[in-house]
Every structure is written in C-alpha cells, then in structure tokens.
C-alpha cells in the first residue's frame, strides 16, 4: 500500500519524537515499542490502520503531535482503501483528539466531514452519532442552544432505530439514546432547568438498565 522507505521513515520519526519526550512513562514506551514491532511486519492494510490507531492512543497523552500524525495516517489509509468502518473510526478519533486539545474548529470540521459521508451513505444511526459529537463540541464552547438542537436530532434517530430487527443496530442506538439523554440532561442542568434535567437523567438510567 505504501512506499516502504516512506512508511518506515514515518514509524521511526514518530518513535524518535516519542522517546525524546521526557514525559513518556515506561509502560507507554513498552506498549509503543510492541506496536512498532507489529507495524514493521504488518502486511494487511486493515492491520496497519488498526495499529496506527492504537499507536495514536498511546501517544495522545505524552506526545499529542505524534498522536495526531498517527490518526491522520490511519485516516488517509482508510480513505485510500475505501474502508467505511475505519473511515468512521478515524474521523471520530481525529475529531475527539482535536476536541480534547481545545481545537474546536478542527474537531467540528472532522465530525462534519464524517457526517457528510454518512448522509451520502444514508447511514442514519451514524448520522445521529455525528450529531452527538458535533453537539458536544458546541457544548464545550458554551453554545447550548446549538448543542441541544443536535442532541434532539440524534435522539429522534436513535429512538427510531432502537426498534430495529438488527440486534447490533438496535443495541448501538439504545446506547446512543443513553448518551443523548445524558447530554440533554447536562444542557438543562447548565441552564438551571433542574427538574427537566433530572427527567432526562432518569431516562438515561432507565434505558441503560434495559440494555443490561
């Protein structure tokens, strides 16, 4: 899939950056080294993408720059291979990374790009998760009105597909309902609408208990 020289250079440049960072703890260094060894022998594209995602997770706390490179490399590979599953995972990883690091504009861009893909694919449950992710970024920015609108859109879709005969889709959407109820409850709490907030938190708890 990739030019071997470029690929190996990327792996080692990431590790040089990581090991030179004196904040890296020994456990993460060992885990990163293990993933590096797996990457040097990996042949399947899906394996390479998975390992770069894992490597990004290891780097994220100690070396966010390297984590960003890993997630973007995985995303580029997923797009090149037209792998819908990994495209979804990688865009979410990139969006969450930027959100956690306060780069809300970049986070929304990543989530919005994935949203557009899911709309084209008519994958409504994933559209709902995109709404949730974008809504949470708006909530972090204090734009509660925009966040609430997106949470409610997501909840409507999740409620619809929670009744699906496809058990995987149904379970995913019930979990989405729990997250939506909690997010909506949080917005109402921030707006001092405590009785309404409590109502949604109770719905979240009830749905979670149904899931088991």
JOGI-V497692 format. One record per helix or strand. SS is the DSSP state (2 for helix, 1 for strand). FROM is the first residue (numbers start at 1). LEN is the number of residues. Records with the same first field share a line. If there is no record, write none. Layout:
SS = FROM-LEN, FROM-LEN
//
This chain:
2 = 4-17, 26-16, 45-18, 64-17, 84-17, 104-17, 124-17, 144-18, 167-24, 194-18
//
